[in-house]
């Protein structure tokens, strides 16, 4: 039915924008999973009555906790192994995964191969079971992010926007060389130039009137030149993001509404947009303003009407910022970015076509840990990716990435959008480009009283197009994936999963979970070069890197020249759960509490499951 279709679209939108969706399946699992999500299954469901181990396991050791091996940790359940395309498997029992988690957009799709209703008694007796399940689904990094309150997240977004939206149209900046030349000419004329000219013509009586006329002319000239640098009315700075899917377009507008004078004003927004304020603490007075009747109270309200929404500012201070997020989702009539990307063994291939209504500039494709520059794309233009260069970049460092790609204000807009759209590991290829548009389209011109119309509203900003593309990382029955696709376990030291960096003041011991179900063939280490950036707070790791040998019980040093471990050389370094333990000790001369050191990117090659 249409309602079911609407529900499916709502669920997809929820996940793509950062939500986590868990399906707990029973024997009618295919009925529980809608068509949109059942397509992620890599193997058919196989429900049977199985005895599953549900107890706690020791992290990083490769052995079960002895208490967890008791009969109380085993339950007979109707269950099915779960494998999702591009997912990470967990909840293992005898080496078989019964939970798989797949990133979709900024969110997660999790499928559990048994019905949680069967575990009501067990979960009551083992109170830590739900906590372990949540950790397996979310990962430690995402759980840590969830612990930050909504107000703190809004506050961070506010300060990020303030740094971005306080930027103005660079075309309004006065020309310093021009003003300098005018001032120099004025001084020369007012000083000796005009005097000697008048004396030569025996007209010194006209010197004083000439000085007055010259001063008036200079004043008028400076005033005229400054016309383009002044704000004559309300104005907005904005960054617009268009996320293109085959069926729909998600549009997000981050705006800063300001006025150069203290006044009351309002802005009409088309009805299909959802309007949300971005707050610094409790500075939104839409409810409080009704109770407080002071005439001089500065107040911001969002009025929801049937045909439009109205942002209403009362007693706004000159140039005071008012941040809002306007979003809508509509059927796609703007076109799509078509194609796919393949990256295997350091070789890039694939094809991309710009089938949108836009001419795109400064286009690039972002993989997890790599960037591919595309440049300008005309409407309908296709690009073969095989001849392009892919550059290794630090993950999560969007300031470095935007500086590498852009200059001027575009760099700041891209940095903000990447920070809003990329949250940790992602298995697909992300396309971004700048689209040239006349301006934002969200304004409703029917707001007349003290309202702002398109004609008298100055607008400055940028429109960015983004799309998710299929990324293939397999060839000849072998697949590649990042060791950071699963959250590592930190035994000692400080490590940031979001940026793959460590605190060099403290030695780091870290355990990477490479996937208990994987048949690993090789592991490669790629060291990034960030020195050319000039950012002294981010450096390559320099020091001793060692890998734990399970046969000897000690650490073996890894030299810079050793980039790949495979075959018999690799076997001693993996335990039965495919865990890899590394130790990083930074050079004392480079250790500083202000510096973060970038660790090598670890890529795994494993046999691809056929099924």
Secondary structure, DSSP 8 states (H G I E B T S, - for coil): -HHHHHHHHHHHHHHHTT-EEEEE--TTHHHHS-HHHHTTBSS----EEEEEE-S-B-TTTSSB-TGGGSGGGEEEEEE----BTT-EEEEEETTEEEEEEEEETTEEEEEESB-GGGGHHHHHH-TTHHHHHHHHHH-HHHHHHHTS-HHHHHHHHHHHHHHHHT---GGGS--HHHHHHHHHHHHHIIIIIHHHHHHHTT-GGGHHHHHHHHHHHHHHHHHHHGGGGS--S-EEEEEEEEEE-SSEEEEEEEEEEE-SSSEEEEEEEETTSEEEE--SSS---TTHHHH---TT--EEEEEE-SSEEEEEEEEE-TT---EEEEEEEEE--SEEEEEEEEEETTEEEEEEEEEESS-EEEEEEEETTEEEEEEEE-TT-EEEGGGS-EEE--TT-HHHHHHHH--THHHHHHHHHHHHH--S--SSEEEEEEE--SS---B-TT--TTB--STT-EEEEEEEEEEEEEEE-EETTEEEEEGGGS--EEEES-EETTTTEEETTS-EEEEEE--TT--EEEEEEE----GGG--TTEEE--EEEEEEETTTTEEEE--TT--EEEHHHHHTT--TT-EEEEEEEE-GGG--TT-EEE--EEEEEEE----
